[in-house]
């Protein structure tokens, strides 16, 4: 993958439309960055990511980067 293949977007929301369906382990296992699962309600990153990022930010502090597989989402974003 080259730098040209990566799309970047800033998504800002004052509050999520609904709480994310997120399950995280109570403690990090070994060297794992995160251990858990997330089940979005749609394939729209603009609708789904603000709630996820706010939930992770509340638990782990500021989120610096989110990587997405752009082929897995219905909508193009960023740019």
Secondary structure, 3 states (H helix, E strand, C coil): CCHHHCCCCCCCCCCCCCCCCEEECCCCCCCCCCCEEECCCCCCHHHHHHHHHHHHHHHHCCCCCCCCCHHHCCCCCCC
